[in-house]
């Protein structure tokens, strides 16, 4: 191995001004790269949020090392452990349940947690692990999501949200399911027809068959008299 590589490695491994600046800047770059995909997906936690989380975790790890080397006391890993636990509060704030009982924000919350772990790696001088983890996180967000959507598109179970005007309409929709040989795994009435100011709402979990896809089912449900709207969740 060339001498200059050994010297650079020695500088970046030890805790000094150059290695400190390099670790913080690298954490900002890795966090920003991860958050950029969330920014494109119009998520509340975007590039700047991920950048700050990753950089903050890196600084925490550096602070633990500095205190250990300066005062010869304490455990550098203790501050990092607090980051792992504390990032859960930010992640919990990114998770919401919509009025249609759909959970959103889990990927963003998991990404924030992973970004904090990357920051701890880089702050501790584990450059290989931090950079490799960043690449895998980015691949999971950008490429595996497409594979997931493709697999779910062929899934036999679907969740449908329907608004309708009267109970007779609901009976007709259930009859349609029976005629198409669809199995109703779960049905939940989220708003009854007793109120005159709003349409009634229902959530269906259905098991489809090879002869009926969701693209064919939704128009048939919309054609049923009394159905206001139907959409897949």
C-alpha positions in Angstrom: 0.0 0.0 0.0 1.4 3.5 -0.9 2.8 5.6 1.9 0.4 8.5 1.2 -2.6 6.2 1.5 -1.4 5.0 4.9 -0.9 8.6 6.0 -4.3 9.7 4.9 -5.9 6.7 6.6 -4.0 7.5 9.8 -5.2 11.1 9.7 -8.9 10.1 9.1 -8.8 7.4 11.8 -7.5 9.6 14.6 -9.6 12.3 16.1 -8.3 15.6 14.8 -9.5 18.7 13.0 -9.3 17.2 9.6 -11.0 13.9 10.5 -13.7 15.8 12.4 -14.6 18.1 9.5 -14.4 15.2 7.1 -16.8 13.0 9.1 -19.3 15.7 9.6 -19.3 16.7 5.9 -19.5 13.1 4.8 -22.5 12.6 7.1 -24.2 15.7 5.6 -23.6 14.3 2.1 -24.9 10.8 2.9 -27.9 12.1 4.7 -28.7 14.5 1.9 -28.4 11.8 -0.7 -30.8 9.6 1.2 -33.3 12.4 1.9 -33.2 13.5 -1.8 -35.3 10.5 -2.8 -37.9 11.4 0.0 -37.9 15.0 -1.3 -38.8 13.8 -4.8 -41.6 11.7 -3.3 -43.1 14.8 -1.7 -42.6 13.7 1.8 -42.5 16.1 4.7 -39.1 14.9 5.8 -36.9 15.7 2.9 -33.2 16.3 2.1 -32.6 18.9 4.8 -34.2 16.8 7.5 -32.2 13.7 6.7 -29.1 15.8 6.4 -29.5 17.3 9.8 -30.4 13.9 11.4 -27.3 12.2 9.9 -25.0 15.1 10.7 -26.3 15.4 14.3 -25.8 11.7 14.9 -22.2 12.1 13.6 -21.5 15.0 15.9 -22.9 13.0 18.9 -20.6 10.2 18.2 -17.6 12.5 17.8 -18.5 14.2 21.1 -18.5 10.9 22.8 -15.0 10.1 21.4 -13.7 13.5 22.3 -14.9 13.3 25.9 -13.4 9.8 26.3 -10.0 10.9 24.9 -9.9 14.2 26.7 -11.2 13.2 30.1 -10.3 9.5 30.0 -13.7 8.7 31.3 -17.1 7.5 30.0 -18.1 5.3 27.1 -18.3 6.8 23.6 -21.1 4.4 22.7 -23.4 5.7 25.4 -24.2 8.9 23.5 -24.7 6.9 20.3 -27.2 4.6 22.1 -29.3 7.7 23.1 -29.5 8.7 19.4 -30.8 5.3 18.4 -33.5 5.6 21.0 -34.2 9.3 20.6 -34.6 9.2 16.8 -37.8 7.2 17.5 -39.6 10.4 18.5 -38.9 12.1 15.2 -39.9 8.9 13.3 -43.1 8.6 15.2 -44.0 12.2 14.2 -43.6 11.1 10.5 -46.1 8.3 10.8 -49.8 9.2 10.4 -53.1 7.3 10.0 -55.3 8.9 7.4 -59.1 9.2 7.8 -59.4 6.1 5.6 -57.4 4.0 8.1 -54.3 4.0 5.9 -50.9 4.2 7.6 -48.4 6.6 5.9 -44.9 7.6 6.7 -43.4 4.3 7.7 -40.7 4.4 5.0 -39.8 8.0 6.0 -39.6 7.0 9.7 -37.4 4.0 8.9 -35.3 6.1 6.6 -34.7 8.7 9.4 -33.7 6.0 11.8 -31.3 4.5 9.2 -29.9 7.9 8.5 -29.1 8.4 12.2 -27.3 5.0 12.2 -25.3 6.1 9.1 -24.3 9.3 11.0 -23.1 7.2 14.0 -21.0 5.0 11.7 -19.4 8.0 10.0 -18.9 9.9 13.3 -17.2 6.8 14.7 -14.8 6.6 11.8 -16.5 3.5 10.3 -16.4 5.0 6.8 -16.9 1.8 4.9 -20.0 0.8 6.8 -21.6 4.3 6.5 -21.0 4.7 2.8 -22.1 1.1 2.0 -25.2 1.5 4.2 -26.0 4.7 2.4 -25.9 3.0 -1.0 -28.1 0.2 0.2 -30.6 2.5 1.8 -30.8 4.6 -1.4 -31.2 1.4 -3.5 -34.1 0.2 -1.2 -35.9 3.6 -1.5 -35.4 4.0 -5.3 -35.4 0.5 -6.8 -37.0 -1.9 -4.4 -40.1 0.3 -4.1 -40.8 -0.3 -7.8 -40.4 -4.1 -7.3 -42.7 -3.9 -4.3 -45.4 -2.0 -6.2 -45.1 -4.6 -9.1 -45.6 -7.5 -6.7 -48.5 -5.8 -4.9 -50.1 -5.1 -8.3 -50.5 -8.9 -8.7 -51.6 -9.5 -5.2 -55.0 -11.3 -4.8 -56.1 -9.1 -1.9 -57.2 -5.5 -2.3 -58.6 -2.8 0.0 -61.4 -0.6 -1.4 -62.9 2.5 0.0 -66.5 3.2 -1.1 -68.9 6.1 -0.5 -72.6 5.3 -1.0 -76.0 6.9 -0.4 -78.2 4.2 1.1 -78.3 0.7 2.6 -79.9 -0.8 -0.5 -76.8 0.3 -2.5 -74.6 -1.6 0.0 -76.7 -4.7 -0.4 -76.3 -4.5 -4.2 -72.6 -4.1 -4.0 -72.3 -7.2 -1.7 -74.5 -9.1 -4.3 -72.1 -8.0 -7.0 -69.2 -9.5 -5.0 -71.1 -12.8 -4.7 -71.9 -12.8 -8.4 -68.2 -12.3 -9.3 -67.2 -15.0 -6.8 -65.1 -12.6 -4.7 -64.5 -13.3 -1.0 -65.1 -10.5 1.5 -62.3 -10.9 4.0 -63.3 -7.8 6.1 -65.9 -5.1 5.9 -66.1 -2.0 8.0 -68.7 0.8 8.0 -66.9 4.0 8.8 -70.0 6.2 8.6 -73.6 5.1 8.6 -76.5 6.3 6.4 -78.3 7.8 9.3 -76.8 11.2 8.7 -78.2 13.3 5.8 -75.2 15.7 5.5 -72.6 13.1 4.5 -72.4 10.0 2.4 -72.0 6.6 4.1 -68.5 5.1 3.9 -67.3 1.5 3.8 -64.0 -0.3 3.7 -63.7 -3.7 2.0 -60.9 -6.2 2.1 -61.5 -8.5 -0.9 -59.8 -11.6 -2.2 -59.9 -11.5 -6.0 -59.7 -14.3 -8.5 -58.0 -14.7 -11.9 -61.2 -13.7 -13.8 -61.6 -10.4 -12.0 -58.9 -7.7 -11.5 -59.3 -4.6 -9.5 -59.3 -2.5 -12.7 -62.4 -4.4 -13.8 -64.1 -4.4 -10.4 -64.0 -0.6 -9.7 -66.0 0.4 -12.8 -68.7 -2.3 -12.0 -69.0 -0.9 -8.4 -69.3 2.7 -9.7 -72.0 1.5 -12.1 -74.1 0.3 -9.2 -76.9 2.7 -8.4 -76.3 4.7 -5.2 -72.5 4.4 -5.3 -70.9 7.8 -5.1 -67.2 6.8 -5.5 -64.8 3.9 -5.2 -61.0 3.9 -4.9 -58.3 1.4 -4.1 -56.3 2.0 -0.9 
